[in-house]
């Protein structure tokens, strides 16, 4: 769990609840912690997701599998378990 104060799904209201509803992990039934670190600033969460979407879908010449592989390698090099 992050040491940053976060707002859980059950405590989210207003705009944050709306944003969370779009990004609940269907398998786990919850919002990933990497997204919850933005919970006190929903605009930051929207920006994070816009960047992620652009990085993962904004390169039509790369296959999705190639983008995923690049993300895994970079995460591994950075010591990130996501």
ZAMARGU-4260 file (C-alpha; in steps of 0.2 Angstrom, whole numbers, plus 5000, padded with zeros to 4 digits):
<rodrens>
0) 5000/5000/5000 | 5006/5017/4996 | 5011/5029/5010 | 5002/5043/5002 | 4985/5046/5009
5) 4972/5039/4997 | 4953/5038/4996 | 4946/5021/4995 | 4932/5016/4983 | 4919/5016/4997
10) 4924/5033/5003 | 4925/5041/4986 | 4911/5054/4982 | 4908/5066/4968 | 4920/5067/4954
15) 4932/5055/4961 | 4918/5042/4963 | 4914/5045/4944 | 4932/5043/4939 | 4934/5027/4950
20) 4919/5019/4942 | 4928/5020/4925 | 4943/5011/4931 | 4938/4997/4943 | 4948/4982/4939
25) 4935/4969/4933 | 4945/4954/4940 | 4949/4962/4957 | 4933/4973/4959 | 4944/4987/4965
30) 4954/5002/4959 | 4973/4998/4957 | 4984/5007/4971 | 4994/5015/4957 | 4978/5025/4953
35) 4973/5028/4971 | 4988/5038/4974 | 4980/5052/4964 | 4963/5050/4974 | 4965/5067/4983
40) 4967/5076/4966 | 4955/5068/4953 | 4962/5080/4939 | 4979/5072/4942 | 4971/5055/4940
45) 4963/5060/4924 | 4980/5066/4917 | 4988/5050/4923 | 4976/5040/4913 | 4977/5051/4898
50) 4996/5049/4897 | 4994/5030/4900 | 4981/5029/4886 | 4991/5039/4874 | 5007/5029/4878
55) 4998/5012/4876 | 4986/5016/4862 | 4994/5031/4853 | 5006/5022/4842 | 4996/5013/4829
60) 5012/5007/4820 | 5016/4996/4835 | 5005/4980/4839 | 4998/4980/4857 | 5008/4965/4861
65) 5024/4975/4857 | 5019/4990/4867 | 5015/4978/4882 | 5032/4970/4880 | 5041/4987/4880
70) 5031/4992/4896 | 5036/4976/4905 | 5054/4978/4900 | 5055/4996/4906 | 5045/4992/4922
75) 5058/4978/4925 | 5073/4989/4922 | 5065/5002/4934 | 5062/4989/4948 | 5043/4992/4947
80) 5031/4978/4950 | 5017/4986/4940
</rodrens>
